[in-house]
Amino acid sequence: MYMSTDTLALIGSGLGGLLTLGIAMFAGFAWVIRRIDTVEQKLGARIDRVEQNQAEFRTSVEHELTEVKVAIARIEGPRPRLILER
């Protein structure tokens, strides 16, 4: 079968263009996925740090609140009894 040089050049150029486009798309998607993973790791670390700070804050507030309750109870004194002793 006879093909002219122009036809072979056209087929070769088309295949080369498709191959280049495919490689470029693959590299672009790989870059995007790698970038998203990096951002997700950084964001996850920040979220973990915030949750840790919230837990520390919560425990310190609960401790302080308990101390305030005890102090108020000491200021108020013991509760009056309903039945008085004779």
C-alpha positions in Angstrom: 0.0 0.0 0.0 1.4 3.3 -1.0 1.1 6.4 1.3 2.5 9.8 0.4 5.0 11.6 2.6 2.4 14.3 3.4 -0.1 11.7 4.7 2.5 10.0 6.9 3.6 13.4 8.2 0.0 14.3 9.0 -0.6 11.0 10.9 2.7 11.3 12.7 2.0 14.9 13.7 -1.5 14.0 14.9 -0.2 11.1 17.0 2.6 13.3 18.4 0.2 16.0 19.3 -2.2 13.5 21.1 0.8 12.0 22.9 2.0 15.4 24.0 -1.5 16.4 25.1 -1.9 13.2 27.1 1.4 13.5 28.8 0.7 17.2 29.7 -2.7 16.3 31.1 -1.2 13.5 33.2 1.5 15.7 34.5 -1.0 18.5 35.3 -3.3 16.2 37.2 -0.4 14.7 39.1 0.8 18.2 40.1 -2.8 19.2 41.2 -3.1 16.0 43.3 0.3 16.5 44.9 -0.6 20.1 45.7 -3.9 19.2 47.2 -2.3 16.6 49.4 0.2 19.1 50.7 -2.5 21.7 51.4 -4.6 19.0 53.1 -1.7 18.0 55.4 -1.0 21.6 56.4 -4.7 22.2 57.0 -5.1 19.0 59.0 -2.1 20.0 61.2 -3.7 23.4 61.9 -7.1 21.9 62.7 -5.4 19.4 65.1 -3.6 22.3 66.8 -6.8 24.3 67.2 -8.6 21.3 68.6 -5.7 20.7 71.1 -5.8 24.4 72.2 -9.6 24.2 72.6 -9.3 21.1 74.8 -6.6 22.8 76.9 -8.7 25.9 77.2 -11.8 23.8 78.1 -10.0 22.0 80.9 -8.5 25.2 82.3 -11.9 26.9 82.2 -13.5 23.9 84.0 -10.8 24.0 86.6 -11.2 27.7 87.2 -15.0 27.4 87.3 -14.7 24.7 89.9 -12.5 26.9 92.0 -15.0 29.8 91.7 -17.8 27.5 92.8 -15.9 26.4 95.8 -15.0 30.0 96.7 -18.6 31.1 96.4 -19.7 28.2 98.6 -17.2 29.2 101.2 -18.4 32.8 101.2 -22.1 31.8 101.5 -21.4 29.4 104.3 -23.2 26.2 105.1 -26.8 25.9 104.1 -29.3 26.5 106.8 -31.0 23.4 108.1 -34.7 22.9 107.8 -35.0 21.2 111.2 -33.3 23.2 114.0 -31.7 21.3 116.8 -32.8 22.0 120.4 
